[in-house]
Amino acid sequence: MQVTHTTLLRYSLVVAATCLITGTTYAETLLSSFEQDLTTSVGLDWTVGTSGSAYTANGTTDGSSALALTHGGGWSTYLTLDGSEHAPLVAANNYMLFDITVPDTAEWRQVFVVMQGEGLGWTQRGGDVGLGATTTYALDLNESGAKAAAAGATWWQTLVIVQGGDAGGGDITTTFDNIRFATQLVPEPSTAVLALFGLVAAARRRR
């Protein structure tokens, strides 16, 4: 049988649809849920480099509050976790995940995670985020090299960076919650949809 791009696309659609029906995440370790504070489960506190922040019920996916950051449109560091205490979590897991909520007034939004530490220089991963929705962002710690470098690291830093624009200009709000680590990941519905769109786009580019 001749395998065409159409055949591959149809197969990808079936796989993605299966993920939509059965996908869940498991084996997760919570780092932060922003319950009216910036604390973490490893004894460190996040620092916020932004023009404003507030705790809100909107966008909450764990506990009773989430962290809403108000910021400009350009690239900047909005959350920083500085200290080797969280390096063992990176070394023991395969994914870092968090939930990010973007209002429906958004024109575009991007999020990036930077990790650096002993044995790892500035390493960033990220891209576009869904608009008018809550999306789970997953960072592959193996692909980025962070997992291997974090084992035994005596210093470690994680930064979460956002940029974007909203209709009408002015201050922009992006909300974060439920920062956690996982050893294994099966796509949740929103993640599967994003993956499906990526497969369709890739198939179109290759025609």
C-alpha positions in Angstrom: 0.0 0.0 0.0 1.3 3.4 -0.9 1.6 5.7 2.1 0.6 9.2 1.3 0.4 12.4 3.3 -3.3 12.0 3.3 -3.0 8.5 4.8 -0.6 9.8 7.5 -2.9 12.7 8.3 -5.9 10.3 8.7 -3.9 8.1 11.0 -2.8 11.1 13.0 -6.4 12.2 13.4 -7.4 8.8 14.7 -4.6 8.8 17.3 -5.4 12.4 18.4 -9.1 11.6 18.7 -8.3 8.6 20.9 -6.2 10.9 23.1 -9.1 13.3 23.3 -11.3 10.5 24.7 -8.9 8.7 27.0 -6.2 11.2 28.0 -5.3 12.0 31.6 -2.2 13.0 33.5 -0.9 11.2 36.5 2.0 10.8 38.9 2.1 14.5 39.6 4.0 16.4 42.3 2.6 19.9 43.1 5.1 22.8 43.3 2.7 25.8 43.6 -1.0 26.5 43.6 -0.8 30.2 44.6 -3.2 30.0 47.5 -2.9 33.7 48.3 0.9 33.4 48.4 3.9 32.7 46.3 5.2 29.7 48.3 6.3 26.4 46.9 6.4 22.8 48.2 10.2 22.9 48.4 10.4 25.9 50.8 11.3 28.6 48.2 9.1 31.6 47.2 8.5 32.8 43.6 9.4 36.4 42.9 7.2 38.4 40.6 8.8 40.9 38.2 5.7 42.6 36.8 3.7 45.8 37.0 1.1 44.1 39.1 -0.2 40.8 40.5 -3.3 39.6 42.3 -4.9 36.4 43.5 -8.1 35.5 41.7 -10.7 32.7 41.4 -10.7 33.1 37.6 -8.4 30.6 36.1 -8.1 28.5 39.2 -7.5 24.8 38.5 -6.2 23.8 41.9 -7.3 25.1 45.3 -9.2 28.3 45.6 -7.0 30.9 43.9 -4.7 31.5 41.0 -2.0 34.2 40.3 -3.0 36.9 37.8 -0.1 38.9 36.4 -0.6 42.3 34.9 2.1 43.2 32.4 3.1 45.0 29.2 3.3 43.4 25.8 7.1 42.9 25.5 9.3 40.0 26.6 10.0 40.1 30.4 10.5 37.8 33.3 7.4 37.6 35.4 8.0 34.6 37.7 11.4 33.5 39.0 12.2 30.6 41.3 15.8 30.8 42.5 17.4 28.0 44.5 18.8 24.5 44.3 15.9 23.2 46.5 13.7 22.6 43.4 16.5 20.9 41.3 15.6 17.5 42.7 12.0 17.8 41.4 13.4 18.6 37.9 15.8 15.6 38.1 13.2 13.2 39.3 10.5 14.0 36.7 10.1 14.1 33.0 7.7 17.1 32.7 7.0 20.5 34.2 3.4 21.5 33.8 1.2 24.5 34.7 -2.2 25.9 33.7 -2.3 29.3 32.0 -5.4 31.3 31.4 -5.6 34.0 28.7 -8.7 36.3 28.5 -10.8 36.3 25.3 -9.7 40.0 24.7 -6.2 38.7 23.9 -4.9 39.2 20.4 -1.9 36.9 21.0 0.1 35.4 23.8 3.3 33.5 24.2 4.8 31.8 27.2 8.4 30.6 27.7 10.1 28.6 30.5 13.8 29.2 31.1 15.9 26.8 33.2 19.5 27.3 34.0 21.9 26.0 36.7 25.0 24.0 37.3 25.7 22.1 34.1 23.0 23.9 32.1 23.2 27.3 30.5 20.2 29.5 29.7 17.8 27.0 28.1 14.3 28.2 26.9 11.3 26.5 25.5 7.9 27.9 24.7 5.6 29.3 22.1 2.0 30.4 21.5 -0.7 29.9 24.1 -4.5 29.4 23.4 -6.6 32.6 23.6 -9.8 32.9 25.7 -9.1 29.6 27.4 -7.2 27.8 30.1 -4.4 25.7 28.6 -2.1 23.2 30.2 1.5 23.9 29.2 4.0 21.0 29.4 7.8 21.3 29.3 9.7 18.2 28.3 12.6 18.1 30.8 14.4 15.4 28.9 14.3 17.2 25.6 15.5 20.5 27.1 18.4 18.8 28.9 17.2 20.1 32.3 16.5 16.7 33.9 20.0 15.4 33.4 21.7 18.6 34.4 19.6 19.1 37.6 20.7 15.8 39.2 23.1 16.9 42.0 23.0 20.6 40.9 24.0 23.0 43.7 22.3 26.0 42.1 19.2 26.1 39.9 16.9 28.8 38.5 13.5 28.6 36.7 11.9 31.6 35.0 8.5 31.9 33.4 8.2 34.6 30.8 5.2 36.0 29.0 4.6 38.3 26.1 1.5 39.3 24.1 -1.1 41.8 23.3 -4.8 42.5 24.1 -7.4 44.4 22.1 -7.5 48.0 23.0 -3.9 48.1 24.3 -3.0 49.0 27.9 -2.1 46.5 30.6 -2.4 42.8 29.8 -3.4 40.0 32.2 -2.2 36.4 32.2 -3.1 34.0 35.0 -1.1 31.0 36.2 -2.0 28.1 38.5 -1.1 24.5 39.5 2.6 24.4 38.7 3.6 20.8 39.0 5.9 18.1 37.9 5.1 14.7 36.4 7.0 11.5 35.6 4.6 10.5 32.8 2.2 12.4 30.6 -0.8 11.4 28.5 -2.3 14.4 26.6 -5.3 16.0 28.2 -8.0 17.2 25.9 -6.7 20.7 25.4 -3.2 19.4 24.8 -4.4 16.8 22.4 -6.3 19.4 20.4 -3.1 21.6 20.1 -1.2 18.5 19.0 -3.8 17.7 16.4 -3.7 21.2 15.0 0.1 20.9 14.8 -0.2 17.7 12.8 -2.7 19.2 10.4 -0.4 22.2 9.8 2.6 20.0 9.3 0.8 17.8 6.8 -0.3 20.9 4.8 3.3 22.3 4.7 4.6 19.0 3.3 2.2 18.7 0.4 
